Amino acid sequence: MNFAVGARTDVGRGRPANEDSVLVDHEDRLYAVADGMGGHRAGEVASATAIDALKAAFADGVPLDQAVVEANAAVFEKASGNLDLRGMGTTLTAAALLDDRRVLLGHVGDSRAYLMRDGGVTRITEDHSLVEQLVREGRLRPEEAASHPQKAIITRALGIDPEVEVDTYPLDLLPGDRLLLCSDGLTNMLTDRAIAGILRRQPDPQLAADVLVDMANEAGGDDNITVVVIDARHDSAADGVSSAAAPAAGVEEPTGEWPPFAEEEGEVAPEPPVPAEAETPRSRRGRRALAWLLPVILLFGAGFGALGWYARRTYYVGLAGERVALYRGVPGGVLGWDPTVEQRSGLIADDLTPAQRADLEGGHRFADRSEALRYLRRLEQELTPPPAPASSSTTVPPFGVVDPPDPKTPSTIR
C-alpha cells in the first residue's frame, strides 16, 4: 500500500489567532494535530513546542508513546521557565505509519482520530474531557454532552504536569481506509454524522480536508480548526487517484468477451458494442475538459447539499420584528436556505436587557430544537414579571390612626 495525505489548519471565525499546530512529516511518516491553550499566545507556543519535540524525538528513533512523553516534558519545561507561559498546555493526537499496513496512534486531550472503512466511520480515540468522563460514567447522555456548558474542560493535556499518561491505539489499515485527525474546532461545529458524510463524498484527501474546514467555518467557526486526512491506497493506485478505482480482491475484471455474463435460458443476448471511431484531437480535448469539470460539479453539489442539510438542522433564538422567536435555520440564511420562524414567544424586544437584545439580534444558535426551546422558556421566566399579590380582606386604617400595640400582648418576628 501507499498513502496520500491532505492537511489544513485555519484560524476560524471566532479567534484572533491560531493556537493549533499541525505536523505533516512524509519522510518519517508522522502526522499530528495539537490544540494549544493559555493566555498571551501561550497556547500557540504550547502546541508548536509539542509538535517540534514530538518530531525530533520520533526522528531519533524514540517510540511514539515515549515521543509524546518527551513532548510533554518540553512544554512543561518551557512553561516553568517563563511566567508569561505558566499554565499553558496542549492536546496532541498523532499517527505514525510504522509500515505499509500498521499505524500507531498516540493521544492526549480532546482532539480526535476517526477511521473510515467500507463507508462506515468510527471514532477511535476517547476525549480526555469532563463531559466525556460524565458520559462514560452514565451521568450524562451523549446528546447532552455536545451543548454542556463545561464541554471545554479537559482532564488531561501536555505541559500541565511533569508526567503524562498517553493513550495508544494500534491499527491495521486496509486499502481504501481513511484516517482523520482533527482538533475540536471541527468536532464542536460539525456532528460525527456530518463529518462522515464529507469523508465519504470527497475522494481526494486534500479536498476532504478543505471541505471539512470550510463547513466548520460555515457552521460558525467558533475555534481554530485543524484537519489531517490520510488515505491508504493500493500500490497500483497512482497519485491523485482514489484506490476505489482499483478492482477489489477476488473480483475478476472483464475479459473483453461479449456478452459479459452467461446467457440465461429464454433470454436474448444483447447486441455487441459498436466499435468506437478513432478519437480526434477535438474529442480528446473535450474528454479532458469533462474529466476536469465533472469532479468540480460533484464537489459543488456535495458542498451545496451539505450546506442545506446543516441549514435545516440548526436552530436559533432571535427577533421576528419586535417579537422574540424560535427560528429553524442559520441567521441570515445560507445559499438560498432562509431561516423560518418555528415559534413566537410572548416577549418583545423592549422586555430584553441591552445585552440580551444585542445577542438575539445576531441570533443565539443551538445544536437542536429542544435546547433552543429550553433557552426560550428560561428567558420568558426571567423576564416575565411575577403576578401581583392577591388583595387582603383586612382593612388597613389610614396613616396616623393605628392604635399602639398592647404592651401586655406578645409579638412574633418571622
Rosetta blueprint (number, residue, H / E / L):
1 M L
2 N E
3 F E
4 A E
5 V E
6 G E
7 A E
8 R E
9 T E
10 D E
11 V L
12 G L
13 R L
14 G L
15 R L
16 P L
17 A L
18 N L
19 E L
20 D E
21 S E
22 V E
23 L E
24 V E
25 D E
26 H L
27 E L
28 D L
29 R L
30 L E
31 Y E
32 A E
33 V E
34 A E
35 D E
36 G E
37 M E
38 G L
39 G L
40 H L
41 R L
42 A H
43 G H
44 E H
45 V H
46 A H
47 S H
48 A H
49 T H
50 A H
51 I H
52 D H
53 A H
54 L H
55 K H
56 A H
57 A H
58 F H
59 A H
60 D L
61 G L
62 V L
63 P L
64 L H
65 D H
66 Q H
67 A H
68 V H
69 V H
70 E H
71 A H
72 N H
73 A H
74 A H
75 V H
76 F H
77 E H
78 K H
79 A H
80 S H
81 G L
82 N L
83 L H
84 D H
85 L H
86 R L
87 G L
88 M L
89 G E
90 T E
91 T L
92 L E
93 T E
94 A E
95 A E
96 A E
97 L E
98 L L
99 D L
100 D L
101 R L
102 R E
103 V E
104 L E
105 L E
106 G E
107 H E
108 V E
109 G L
110 D L
111 S L
112 R E
113 A E
114 Y E
115 L E
116 M E
117 R E
118 D L
119 G L
120 G E
121 V E
122 T E
123 R E
124 I L
125 T L
126 E L
127 D L
128 H L
129 S E
130 L H
131 V H
132 E H
133 Q H
134 L H
135 V H
136 R H
137 E L
138 G L
139 R L
140 L L
141 R L
142 P H
143 E H
144 E H
145 A H
146 A L
147 S L
148 H L
149 P L
150 Q L
151 K L
152 A L
153 I L
154 I E
155 T L
156 R L
157 A L
158 L E
159 G L
160 I L
161 D L
162 P L
163 E L
164 V L
165 E L
166 V L
167 D E
168 T E
169 Y E
170 P E
171 L E
172 D E
173 L L
174 L L
175 P L
176 G L
177 D L
178 R E
179 L E
180 L E
181 L E
182 C E
183 S L
184 D H
185 G H
186 L H
187 T H
188 N L
189 M L
190 L L
191 T L
192 D H
193 R H
194 A H
195 I H
196 A H
197 G H
198 I H
199 L H
200 R H
201 R H
202 Q L
203 P L
204 D L
205 P H
206 Q H
207 L H
208 A H
209 A H
210 D H
211 V H
212 L H
213 V H
214 D H
215 M H
216 A H
217 N H
218 E H
219 A L
220 G L
221 G L
222 D L
223 D L
224 N L
225 I E
226 T E
227 V E
228 V E
229 V E
230 I E
231 D E
232 A E
233 R E
234 H L
235 D L
236 S L
237 A L
238 A L
239 D L
240 G L
241 V L
242 S L
243 S H
244 A H
245 A H
246 A L
247 P L
248 A L
249 A L
250 G L
251 V L
252 E L
253 E L
254 P L
255 T L
256 G L
257 E L
258 W L
259 P L
260 P L
261 F L
262 A L
263 E L
264 E L
265 E L
266 G L
267 E L
268 V L
269 A L
270 P L
271 E L
272 P L
273 P L
274 V L
275 P L
276 A L
277 E L
278 A L
279 E L
280 T L
281 P H
282 R H
283 S H
284 R H
285 R H
286 G H
287 R H
288 R H
289 A H
290 L H
291 A H
292 W H
293 L H
294 L H
295 P H
296 V H
297 I H
298 L H
299 L H
300 F H
301 G H
302 A H
303 G H
304 F H
305 G H
306 A H
307 L H
308 G H
309 W H
310 Y H
311 A H
312 R L
313 R L
314 T L
315 Y E
316 Y E
317 V E
318 G E
319 L E
320 A E
321 G L
322 E L
323 R E
324 V E
325 A E
326 L E
327 Y E
328 R E
329 G L
330 V L
331 P L
332 G L
333 G L
334 V E
335 L L
336 G L
337 W E
338 D L
339 P L
340 T E
341 V E
342 E E
343 Q E
344 R E
345 S E
346 G E
347 L E
348 I E
349 A H
350 D H
351 D H
352 L L
353 T L
354 P H
355 A H
356 Q H
357 R H
358 A H
359 D H
360 L H
361 E H
362 G H
363 G L
364 H E
365 R E
366 F E
367 A L
368 D L
369 R H
370 S H
371 E H
372 A H
373 L H
374 R H
375 Y H
376 L H
377 R H
378 R H
379 L H
380 E H
381 Q H
382 E H
383 L H
384 T L
385 P L
386 P L
387 P L
388 A L
389 P L
390 A L
391 S L
392 S L
393 S L
394 T L
395 T L
396 V L
397 P L
398 P L
399 F L
400 G L
401 V L
402 V L
403 D L
404 P L
405 P L
406 D L
407 P L
408 K L
409 T L
410 P L
411 S L
412 T L
413 I L
414 R L
